[in-house]
Every structure is written in C-alpha cells, then in structure tokens.
Amino acid sequence: MTSDPSPVGHSSALSAQRATVPQTKEPDPPERDVRTPNLTAGGRGRWHRARRPWSARRIPAALVASVILVAAVAALVDVSAVRAGRPAAAWRRHLADELSTRSVDDVWMLTGAAVAAAVGVCLIVLALTPGLRHWLPQRSPTDCPRLRALLDRDGAASLLRDAAIRVPGVGAAHIRVRRHRIKARADVRFRDPRQVKDNLTAVLDEERDQLALARPARIVVRVRQRTD
C-alpha cells in the first residue's frame, strides 16, 4: 500500500511543469499614429503656400452690364421704330452726323478714344487681378491644402498692436499692415529707446509668425522718446 504524495512534492512538480511551459509575452498595444508637423530651424511647421482668392467684382460687373443693357435696349427700340415706319430718334441722327463729319484728329474724337481705352484697360486689370487687397491669405497645412483662411488687415494690426503694448517701456503703438511691409511706430515712456526697439522688433516678429501669413511682411519699427 502506497502513501499519498506529500504537499511538498506536489508543489515542486507544479513548479517544474510551469517552468517547462513557454511563457508568451503579451503583444504591445498598437502605437497611435499621431502626426505632428515637422518643425524647421525657425520652429515653424510645414505649410502649404496659399494664394489670395479672387474677388467676385460684383460692382464693376453690374455697372458694365447696366451700361450695355441700356445701350442695347435704346438701340433695339429705335431700330424697331424705324422698321415700323417711324423716323429715327434724334440722338441717333445726331450721333451719326457727328461721326460722319468729324475727322479722326478732332479733340472730341481723341478724348472719346482715350476714355474708351482707359475704361478698357481698367476692365482688363480687374479681370486679371484677384482683388481683395484688404485681406491677407494665411498658410494652409500640407495635409489639407484646400483649406483656405484669410485675415483682415485691421485684425492683424490689432493683434500686433496688443503685442507691442505689452513690451515694457512702450506707452503707445501704431501699426499699419501692408502686403509687403508692416510699419510700427511706438512711443517710449521709459527705458533706453534702443533696447525697447530691439525688444519690440523681436515681439512683433514672433507675433507675425503666429499669424501664419502666406507672405510674411517685413517689419519696420520706429520709436521715439516721450517724456510728457
């Protein structure tokens, strides 16, 4: 008759069995695909350079359409009246007589040609330029190039003015934002004006970069000492 195995022997057998079973490592959770913009030396991310959108030119188009419509309706009514057996209108007879009797080098002919040429040049310029000069285009991210954003010049000037006021020593600031240049004038109440100018230039450069403009304008800073 055999005796039951001791608890010590049973535990040692279980330990040996566990040692022989290969331990599998749990798979690591999948890494999240977090895309961050690649930063360049200046700390700026990759952006897609956006262009200024085109204006609808509603007012010039409405004026040209109205003039053409009025002239076409007047000519059509007069031609219809002539076809119906009535005499031509006085304005059309007078215009035909003036055009047939005046020479090409006449003052009024030259003046009319110059006005017509100027109007034509203006229309060509309006057709070939985008307009919306009061709006500044901002850069679009590379992963979404179709995203368009615009910033008002007055809004950009307000943001830059608020940043300039926070510079120690600046009592008042005036900012004018243009397409290629940002003009800043500041009144210095205390501190050295040269130090204030350097600090103000650095702050405005940083604030301009935060605006993410498609064409960053050059900053011109002028300071003057005010003691009153």
Residue frames relative to the residue before (quaternion, step in Angstrom):
aa qw qx qy qz dx dy dz
M 1.0000 0.0000 0.0000 0.0000 0.00 0.00 0.00
T 0.2478 -0.7949 0.5392 0.1265 3.53 -0.69 1.11
S 0.4416 -0.6861 0.5184 0.2560 3.52 -1.20 0.61
D 0.6005 -0.5661 0.4331 0.3624 3.56 -1.24 0.52
P 0.5276 -0.6216 0.4578 0.3545 3.59 -1.07 0.66
S 0.5215 -0.6563 0.4596 0.2935 3.50 -1.07 0.79
P 0.6241 -0.5485 0.3927 0.3943 3.60 -1.14 0.44
V 0.6175 0.5576 -0.3544 0.4267 3.54 1.08 -0.69
G 0.6670 0.4952 -0.3006 0.4685 3.55 0.97 -0.84
H 0.6348 0.5353 -0.3273 0.4511 3.58 1.03 -0.77
S 0.6702 0.4909 -0.3000 0.4688 3.61 0.95 -0.84
S 0.6431 0.5118 -0.3323 0.4627 3.59 1.02 -0.71
A 0.6339 0.5208 -0.3378 0.4613 3.60 1.07 -0.68
L 0.6447 0.5106 -0.3214 0.4694 3.57 0.99 -0.79
S 0.6422 0.5198 -0.3306 0.4562 3.58 1.02 -0.77
A 0.6550 0.5017 -0.3148 0.4692 3.55 1.00 -0.78
Q 0.6417 0.5226 -0.3273 0.4561 3.57 1.03 -0.78
R 0.6530 0.5050 -0.3091 0.4722 3.59 1.01 -0.80
A 0.6423 0.5353 -0.3310 0.4375 3.56 1.06 -0.71
T 0.6841 0.4901 -0.2885 0.4567 3.56 1.10 -0.71
V 0.6098 0.5436 -0.3575 0.4525 3.62 1.17 -0.44
P 0.3836 -0.7316 0.4988 0.2623 3.65 -0.62 0.98
Q 0.3367 -0.7385 0.5558 0.1798 3.50 -0.91 0.94
T 0.2282 -0.7846 0.5675 0.1011 3.52 -0.71 1.13
K 0.3804 -0.7279 0.5283 0.2153 3.52 -0.96 0.90
E 0.4701 -0.6751 0.4890 0.2899 3.56 -0.88 0.93
P 0.4912 -0.6730 0.4566 0.3119 3.60 -0.92 0.86
D 0.5103 -0.6450 0.4790 0.3068 3.51 -1.08 0.78
P 0.5465 -0.6068 0.4474 0.3646 3.59 -1.03 0.65
P 0.5580 -0.6220 0.4184 0.3560 3.57 -0.99 0.72
E 0.4776 -0.6796 0.4828 0.2774 3.48 -1.00 0.88
R 0.4484 -0.6807 0.5140 0.2672 3.50 -1.05 0.79
D 0.3916 -0.7128 0.5397 0.2174 3.50 -1.03 0.87
V 0.0516 0.8003 -0.5887 0.1013 3.52 0.02 1.32
R 0.1466 -0.8089 0.5677 0.0437 3.52 -0.44 1.21
T 0.0449 -0.7811 0.6227 -0.0128 3.50 -0.76 1.09
P 0.5442 -0.6216 0.4318 0.3620 3.57 -0.99 0.63
N 0.4602 -0.6646 0.5176 0.2803 3.53 -1.03 0.82
L 0.2795 -0.7884 0.5317 0.1328 3.51 -0.67 1.13
T 0.3368 -0.7309 0.5629 0.1882 3.51 -1.02 0.82
A 0.7633 -0.3681 0.2457 0.4706 3.53 -1.28 -0.16
G 0.7178 0.4526 -0.2587 0.4616 3.58 1.00 -0.67
G 0.5682 -0.6163 0.3822 0.3889 3.57 1.25 0.10
R 0.5532 0.6093 -0.3983 0.4051 3.57 1.20 0.26
G 0.4284 -0.6982 0.5093 0.2637 3.55 -1.06 0.70
R 0.6177 -0.5291 0.4215 0.4011 3.50 -1.33 0.11
W 0.0253 -0.7994 0.5986 -0.0445 3.50 -0.78 1.08
H 0.4017 -0.6642 0.5730 0.2628 3.50 -1.31 0.43
R 0.4058 -0.7350 0.4890 0.2367 3.55 -0.72 1.08
A 0.1981 -0.8032 0.5563 0.0782 3.55 -0.53 1.21
R 0.3477 -0.7191 0.5674 0.2000 3.51 -1.26 0.53
R 0.5924 -0.5734 0.4302 0.3678 3.50 -1.27 0.44
P 0.4363 -0.7005 0.4873 0.2854 3.64 -0.79 0.88
W 0.5191 -0.6489 0.4740 0.2912 3.52 -1.27 0.48
S 0.4458 -0.6852 0.5163 0.2553 3.51 -1.08 0.83
A 0.5350 -0.6405 0.4545 0.3115 3.54 -1.17 0.61
R 0.2258 -0.8078 0.5109 0.1883 3.62 1.22 -0.46
R 0.1137 0.8440 -0.5169 0.0875 3.56 0.90 0.89
I 0.6835 0.4955 -0.3066 0.4397 3.62 0.83 -0.90
P 0.6842 0.4455 -0.3229 0.4787 3.69 0.75 -0.80
A 0.6461 0.5149 -0.3324 0.4549 3.59 0.97 -0.76
A 0.6556 0.5029 -0.3166 0.4660 3.58 1.00 -0.79
L 0.6497 0.5123 -0.3256 0.4577 3.62 0.98 -0.76
V 0.6701 0.4857 -0.3051 0.4712 3.59 0.89 -0.91
A 0.6592 0.5052 -0.3122 0.4611 3.58 0.93 -0.83
S 0.6484 0.5179 -0.3259 0.4529 3.59 1.00 -0.77
V 0.6564 0.5041 -0.3163 0.4636 3.60 0.94 -0.86
I 0.6656 0.4931 -0.3042 0.4704 3.57 0.91 -0.87
L 0.6523 0.5207 -0.3175 0.4501 3.57 0.98 -0.81
V 0.6632 0.4975 -0.3113 0.4644 3.60 0.90 -0.88
A 0.6727 0.4876 -0.3061 0.4648 3.59 0.91 -0.90
A 0.6666 0.5022 -0.3122 0.4539 3.59 0.93 -0.83
V 0.6578 0.5009 -0.3154 0.4658 3.61 0.96 -0.81
A 0.6567 0.5053 -0.3212 0.4585 3.60 0.94 -0.84
A 0.6677 0.4878 -0.3064 0.4716 3.59 0.94 -0.86
L 0.6547 0.5170 -0.3165 0.4515 3.59 0.97 -0.81
V 0.6501 0.5045 -0.3198 0.4695 3.61 0.97 -0.81
D 0.6779 0.4839 -0.3047 0.4620 3.59 0.92 -0.86
V 0.6497 0.4975 -0.3266 0.4730 3.61 0.95 -0.77
S 0.6364 0.5157 -0.3298 0.4693 3.58 1.00 -0.73
A 0.6445 0.5129 -0.3245 0.4651 3.60 1.01 -0.75
V 0.6462 0.5031 -0.3235 0.4741 3.60 1.00 -0.79
R 0.6540 0.5074 -0.3169 0.4630 3.58 0.97 -0.78
A 0.6720 0.4891 -0.2910 0.4738 3.56 1.15 -0.56
G 0.6343 -0.5623 0.3243 0.4199 3.60 1.26 0.06
R 0.5605 0.5897 -0.4016 0.4205 3.59 1.18 0.10
P 0.5671 -0.5950 0.4292 0.3742 3.61 -1.16 0.43
A 0.5947 -0.5754 0.4257 0.3661 3.54 -1.22 0.50
A 0.6102 -0.5675 0.4080 0.3731 3.54 -1.18 0.51
A 0.6164 -0.5792 0.3921 0.3618 3.54 -1.20 0.61
W 0.6523 0.5283 -0.3310 0.4312 3.58 0.95 -0.81
R 0.6633 0.4922 -0.3173 0.4659 3.61 1.05 -0.69
R 0.6386 0.5112 -0.3290 0.4718 3.61 1.04 -0.70
H 0.6511 0.5090 -0.3109 0.4695 3.55 1.00 -0.86
L 0.6569 0.5076 -0.3109 0.4628 3.60 0.95 -0.83
A 0.6557 0.5047 -0.3141 0.4655 3.59 0.99 -0.81
D 0.6519 0.5091 -0.3167 0.4643 3.59 1.01 -0.76
E 0.6616 0.5038 -0.3152 0.4573 3.58 0.93 -0.84
L 0.6826 0.4838 -0.2973 0.4600 3.58 0.92 -0.83
S 0.6956 0.4744 -0.2807 0.4607 3.60 1.07 -0.60
T 0.7327 0.4296 -0.2344 0.4729 3.60 1.11 -0.58
R 0.6697 0.4869 -0.3137 0.4647 3.62 1.05 -0.59
S 0.4343 -0.6956 0.5151 0.2492 3.54 -1.11 0.79
V 0.6676 -0.5217 0.3502 0.3995 3.54 -1.28 0.30
D 0.7180 0.4340 -0.2537 0.4814 3.61 1.03 -0.72
D 0.3569 0.7301 -0.5054 0.2901 3.60 1.18 0.39
V 0.6035 -0.5924 0.3940 0.3601 3.57 -1.12 0.72
W 0.6886 0.4783 -0.2933 0.4594 3.57 0.87 -0.92
M 0.6254 0.5266 -0.3406 0.4644 3.59 1.07 -0.64
L 0.6629 0.4907 -0.2975 0.4809 3.57 0.98 -0.85
T 0.6443 0.5182 -0.3245 0.4594 3.57 1.01 -0.79
G 0.6645 0.4960 -0.3040 0.4690 3.58 0.92 -0.86
A 0.6461 0.5107 -0.3226 0.4665 3.59 1.01 -0.77
A 0.6504 0.5137 -0.3175 0.4607 3.60 1.02 -0.81
V 0.6506 0.5040 -0.3170 0.4714 3.59 0.98 -0.82
A 0.6612 0.4997 -0.3109 0.4651 3.58 0.93 -0.85
A 0.6487 0.5058 -0.3196 0.4704 3.60 1.02 -0.77
A 0.6511 0.5126 -0.3213 0.4584 3.60 0.98 -0.81
V 0.6468 0.5023 -0.3196 0.4767 3.58 0.97 -0.80
G 0.6527 0.5157 -0.3176 0.4551 3.58 0.99 -0.79
V 0.6433 0.5099 -0.3211 0.4724 3.58 1.00 -0.81
C 0.6375 0.5237 -0.3268 0.4611 3.60 0.98 -0.81
L 0.6668 0.4947 -0.3080 0.4645 3.58 0.92 -0.82
I 0.6371 0.5150 -0.3306 0.4687 3.58 1.04 -0.74
V 0.6459 0.5120 -0.3195 0.4675 3.59 0.99 -0.83
L 0.6587 0.5019 -0.3101 0.4670 3.58 0.96 -0.82
A 0.6733 0.4978 -0.3006 0.4566 3.58 1.06 -0.69
L 0.7573 0.4007 -0.2029 0.4741 3.61 1.07 -0.69
T 0.6899 0.4269 -0.2839 0.5110 3.63 1.22 -0.09
P 0.5274 -0.6810 0.4049 0.3069 3.61 -0.97 0.76
G 0.3319 -0.7468 0.5185 0.2515 3.60 1.02 -0.68
L 0.6774 0.4907 -0.3677 0.4064 3.57 -1.26 -0.48
R 0.1378 0.8386 -0.5134 0.1194 3.55 0.88 0.94
H 0.6167 0.5521 -0.3541 0.4354 3.60 1.20 -0.33
W 0.6852 0.4410 -0.2737 0.5109 3.58 1.27 -0.16
L 0.2480 -0.7665 0.5809 0.1164 3.55 -1.01 0.91
P 0.3463 -0.7432 0.5239 0.2307 3.64 -0.68 0.98
Q 0.2798 -0.7455 0.5853 0.1528 3.52 -1.14 0.75
R 0.6003 -0.5771 0.4176 0.3636 3.54 -1.26 0.48
S 0.3030 -0.7330 0.5846 0.1707 3.54 -1.21 0.68
P 0.5315 -0.6232 0.4516 0.3538 3.63 -1.00 0.68
T 0.5898 -0.6011 0.4099 0.3503 3.55 -1.14 0.64
D 0.6814 0.4822 -0.3051 0.4584 3.61 1.04 -0.63
C 0.7702 0.1927 -0.1401 0.5916 3.60 1.25 -0.14
P 0.0413 -0.8572 0.5126 0.0270 3.62 0.47 1.15
R 0.6317 0.5528 -0.3433 0.4213 3.61 1.15 -0.42
L 0.5249 0.6214 -0.4184 0.4041 3.56 1.25 -0.14
R 0.0666 -0.8049 0.5894 -0.0160 3.56 -0.68 1.15
A 0.0140 0.7805 -0.6237 0.0396 3.52 -1.02 0.87
L 0.1474 -0.7811 0.6046 0.0504 3.53 -1.10 0.81
L 0.1716 -0.7705 0.6084 0.0822 3.53 -1.16 0.68
D 0.4311 -0.7014 0.5112 0.2466 3.54 -0.86 1.02
R 0.5469 -0.6354 0.4326 0.3317 3.56 -1.00 0.79
D 0.6408 0.5134 -0.3292 0.4662 3.57 1.00 -0.76
G 0.6423 0.5141 -0.3255 0.4662 3.59 1.03 -0.74
A 0.6466 0.5009 -0.3204 0.4779 3.58 0.99 -0.79
A 0.6450 0.5134 -0.3251 0.4634 3.59 0.99 -0.77
S 0.6358 0.5240 -0.3325 0.4589 3.60 1.03 -0.71
L 0.6554 0.5033 -0.3146 0.4671 3.58 0.95 -0.82
L 0.6720 0.4803 -0.2993 0.4776 3.57 0.94 -0.83
R 0.6331 0.5241 -0.3368 0.4595 3.59 1.04 -0.71
D 0.6435 0.5104 -0.3300 0.4653 3.60 0.96 -0.78
A 0.6514 0.4978 -0.3184 0.4760 3.59 1.02 -0.74
A 0.6548 0.5138 -0.3219 0.4512 3.60 1.01 -0.74
I 0.6350 0.5416 -0.3389 0.4344 3.58 0.99 -0.74
R 0.6546 0.5325 -0.3166 0.4333 3.59 1.08 -0.65
V 0.5267 0.6141 -0.4252 0.4059 3.62 1.21 -0.13
P 0.4648 -0.6868 0.4696 0.3029 3.63 -0.75 0.94
G 0.7596 0.3474 -0.2854 0.4699 3.53 -0.88 1.01
V 0.6294 0.5226 -0.3357 0.4670 3.60 1.20 -0.39
G 0.2131 -0.7988 0.5530 0.1034 3.56 -0.70 1.10
A 0.7804 -0.0386 0.0495 0.6221 3.56 1.09 -0.73
A 0.0931 -0.7927 0.6022 0.0171 3.55 -1.15 0.70
H 0.1176 -0.7619 0.6352 0.0473 3.52 -1.14 0.78
I 0.0768 -0.8102 0.5807 -0.0204 3.56 -0.67 1.16
R 0.0399 -0.7619 0.6463 0.0106 3.54 -1.03 0.89
V 0.1728 -0.8013 0.5703 0.0526 3.56 -0.65 1.17
R 0.0297 -0.7686 0.6388 -0.0152 3.53 -0.87 1.06
R 0.7175 -0.4497 0.2993 0.4397 3.56 -1.28 0.08
H 0.8197 0.2213 -0.0838 0.5216 3.59 0.88 -0.92
R 0.7913 0.2153 -0.1149 0.5607 3.59 1.20 -0.14
I 0.1749 -0.7408 0.6425 0.0888 3.49 -1.21 0.78
K 0.1395 -0.8037 0.5766 0.0461 3.56 -0.54 1.19
A 0.0478 -0.7953 0.6039 -0.0238 3.53 -0.81 1.11
R 0.0390 -0.7678 0.6394 -0.0030 3.56 -0.93 1.00
A 0.0327 -0.8155 0.5760 -0.0453 3.54 -0.74 1.11
D 0.3093 -0.7109 0.6035 0.1865 3.54 -1.21 0.72
V 0.2342 -0.7822 0.5684 0.1013 3.56 -0.72 1.13
R 0.2402 -0.7926 0.5505 0.1049 3.57 -0.70 1.14
F 0.7829 -0.0407 0.0404 0.6195 3.59 1.07 -0.69
R 0.6803 0.4418 -0.3955 0.4308 3.57 -1.35 0.24
D 0.6353 -0.5216 0.4153 0.3896 3.50 -1.36 0.22
P 0.4852 -0.6892 0.4410 0.3082 3.64 -0.71 0.94
R 0.6350 0.5308 -0.3501 0.4387 3.60 1.02 -0.66
Q 0.6520 0.4924 -0.3159 0.4824 3.58 1.00 -0.76
V 0.6365 0.5172 -0.3273 0.4694 3.55 1.00 -0.79
K 0.6451 0.5221 -0.3227 0.4551 3.58 0.98 -0.78
D 0.6530 0.5054 -0.3129 0.4693 3.58 0.97 -0.83
N 0.6737 0.4839 -0.2965 0.4733 3.58 0.92 -0.89
L 0.6505 0.5162 -0.3151 0.4595 3.57 1.00 -0.83
T 0.6428 0.5174 -0.3280 0.4599 3.60 0.98 -0.77
A 0.6602 0.5048 -0.3091 0.4624 3.57 0.96 -0.85
V 0.6641 0.5015 -0.3048 0.4632 3.59 0.95 -0.86
L 0.6766 0.4828 -0.3013 0.4673 3.58 0.92 -0.82
D 0.6064 0.5407 -0.3532 0.4639 3.59 1.07 -0.65
E 0.6718 0.4884 -0.2968 0.4712 3.56 0.93 -0.89
E 0.6673 0.4921 -0.3062 0.4677 3.58 0.94 -0.85
R 0.6281 0.5263 -0.3367 0.4638 3.60 1.03 -0.70
D 0.6474 0.5048 -0.3241 0.4702 3.60 1.00 -0.74
Q 0.6275 0.5361 -0.3360 0.4538 3.58 1.11 -0.63
L 0.6139 0.5622 -0.3501 0.4296 3.60 1.15 -0.48
A 0.2540 -0.8121 0.4920 0.1839 3.60 1.26 -0.35
L 0.1664 0.8051 -0.5465 0.1596 3.54 0.83 0.99
A 0.5412 -0.6267 0.4500 0.3343 3.56 -1.08 0.70
R 0.7742 0.1258 -0.0725 0.6160 3.58 1.08 -0.69
P 0.2220 -0.8070 0.5313 0.1311 3.60 0.06 1.24
A 0.3503 -0.7548 0.5235 0.1831 3.54 -0.78 1.07
R 0.5125 -0.6236 0.4965 0.3193 3.52 -1.25 0.51
I 0.3223 -0.7636 0.5382 0.1528 3.55 -0.94 0.98
V 0.0797 -0.7666 0.6370 0.0100 3.53 -0.93 1.03
V 0.0987 -0.8184 0.5660 -0.0060 3.57 -0.57 1.22
R 0.0111 -0.7663 0.6422 -0.0146 3.52 -1.02 0.93
V 0.0829 -0.7936 0.6027 0.0098 3.55 -0.91 0.97
R 0.0625 -0.7696 0.6341 0.0422 3.52 -1.26 0.52
Q 0.4646 -0.6878 0.4958 0.2554 3.51 -1.08 0.85
R 0.0392 -0.7809 0.6234 -0.0087 3.54 -0.87 1.03
T 0.1369 -0.8173 0.5587 0.0342 3.55 -0.71 1.12
D 0.5919 0.5773 -0.3881 0.4071 3.62 1.17 -0.32
